[in-house]
Amino acid sequence: MTHSLASYDALTVGDAIPSLTLPPLSRLTLALYCGASGDHNPIHVDSDFARSAGMPDVFAHGMLSMAWLARVLTQWVPQSAIRDYSVRFAAITQVAEVITCAGTVTEKFEVNGERRVRLQLTTANAEGQVKLTGDAVVAWP
């Protein structure tokens, strides 16, 4: 489901797209993601293992955070409109953190007659600590 879109002409650099705030990261979410992704690294689900590795507790898979951030895009435009999407991991997402995913328009341009929008994306916890930064290019539907 996508949000209603402004017209391409009305969209300006600096505009925010609708954000997504997730429930607090739970151990159940981490376990379910292990099964769904096939990434069974115990550092994400076994507290004893995580502590033995020097971590305070288990933490989110980087790719889980990347998937959350992609939801911001697919709630704004159809998945078929995504032309490019990349992220950089900035900090670990800990159990119980509430993460907000957000995006801002940084450029409007055309490629072979297709109108496109470039976005800067972030995930951050409730204290504003950035966990992931990303960039995306979407075709205007």
N, C-alpha and C positions, 0 to 999 in steps of 0.2 A: 504494500500500500504506500503510495507516495502522497506527500503533502501537496496542496495546490501550489502551483508555481507562479511566480510573477512573470510578466512577459520578459523576454530576453532583453528588450530595450530598456525596461525599467530596472533590471538587475545592475548593480554597480559594484565596483571594487570596494571591498570593505564590508559588504553585506554578509551577515551571518546566516547560515542555513539552520534549520531546526536541529537543536541538540538532542542528545539521548543520554539520560541518566539511568544507570543500571542499579539494581538492588545490591546491597553489600555482597562482596565476593564470598561465596560459601565453599566449604570443603566439598559439598555435594556437587556444586558446579564444576570444580576441578576434577573430581572423579568421573563425572559424566563426560567432560571434555576429553579425558584420557581415553575413554572407550570410543568416543566418536572420532577422534583424530588418529588413534593408534599410537600416540605418544605416551608411553607408559613410564616415563622417567620418574623414579620414586621421589625426586625432589619436589614434585608437584602434589603428591598425595600422602607421603609418609613423613609425619612430623619428626620421628626419631632420625630418619635418614637425613632430612633437611638440617636438623640441629648438628648431626655428626659432620655435615659439610660446612658448618660455620654459619648457617642461616638461622634467623630467629624462629622460623616456621616455614611451612610450605608456601608457595606463591604461584601466581598465574603463569601459564604458558604464554610466551610472547605472541604466539599465533592466535591464542584466544583473544587477547587484547586487539590484535589486528582485525579479527573478525568482528568484534564489537564496533570498531571504528568504521568498518565497511558498512555496517548497518545504517550509519548516519547517511551515507551515500544512497543506499537502496531505499531508504525511507523518503528521500528527496527526489531521486530520478529512478527510472527503471534500471535494473541490473545491466540490461543490454546497452545502456548509454555510457557505461564506464569504459573509457579509452585507456586510462593508465592509473595505477594505484601503487604506491610504495610507502613504506614506513621506516622509521629509525627508532630503535628502542632506547629510551632515555633513563628509565628507572624501573625497578621491580614493583609489580602490583601485588600487594600483600592481602592475605585473607582479611575479610571484614571491611576492606576499603570500598567506599562508594565512588564509582568512576563515572565521570561525565565525558561524553564524546562530543566534539564540536568541530565546526568547519567555517571557514571564511573565504569569500571570493577574493582571489588575488589577481585575476586576469580574465579578460574576455577576448576571444580571437576566433579566426576561421581557418580551417584546413580543408582545401578542396571543396569549398562551398558549405562545409558543415560548421555550424556555430558551436563553439566549445567554451567551457568555463574551467579555469584552473582554480583549485581550492587548496588552502593550507588547512591541515587537520591536526587535532590533538586529542589525547585522552589525558585527564587529570583527576586527581583525587579531590576530596572535599576541601582540603587545605590549599589546593591550587598547584600541587606538585605535578609537573608534567611527567607522564609515564611513557607516552609514545608521541612522536610527531610524524606527520605524513603529508603527502601531496597526492592529489588526484586530478585527472582531467576527465570531464564528462561532456558528452555531446548533448546539446540542448534538445530535449524531446519535441 
